[in-house]
């Protein structure tokens, strides 16, 4: 089991008023699952993404990732979980502009303290997996939008994470390039990776085998495609 979320709530105070972003969410995700999380603005999907990604902790309930309840961990421990077990892919790429593809992808491994030789091997494998081997010495400004997102996916892959968490991964791309990027995710899933997409686009969610729809902080529906069963 990749992770289990049980009766998770998340409350915020906005302008002195209490807001419940998540209102008792429960579901689990198996290893090598391909899940899309959807919902309108204000549904709680961004908050749920932050919880899954260990960027935030629940107000109540539990979040068990690889057998460990991470909902009770402190900031330093959460940072370790993020660096080791979760690979992030963002809509805005979040690449360092002055670093080339190789060094952007290498960064999480530097934080982990791996030797230069091990880093080199892992980085080259991740870059090859997304089809960017011929662009490893290029900086982000020398890449197309699709190539930048491939570099971001390689960076997410390089630590061999338990989960690849993608937030609107095609949001800044044209439709043709977006289709190419989704083929990369499809291939990563076929290779055994657990992938969570957070999206408002139905055609992107169609790539996933399972779709959870949120509404007002609750799960409105949780459906699995028959052909994936």
Buried (B, 14 or more C-beta within 10 A) or exposed (E): EBBBBBEBBBBEEEEEEEEBBBBBBBBEBEEBBBBBBBBEEBBBBBBBBBBBBBBBBBBEBBBBBBEBEBBEBEEEEBBBBBBBBBBBBBBEBEBEEEBBBBBBBBBBBEBBEBEEEEBBEBBBBBBEBBBBEEBBEBBBEEBEBBBBBBBBBBBBBBBEBBBBBBBBBBBBBEEEBBBBBBEBBBEBBEEEBBBBBBBBBEEBBEBBBBBBBBBBBBBEEEEEEEEEE
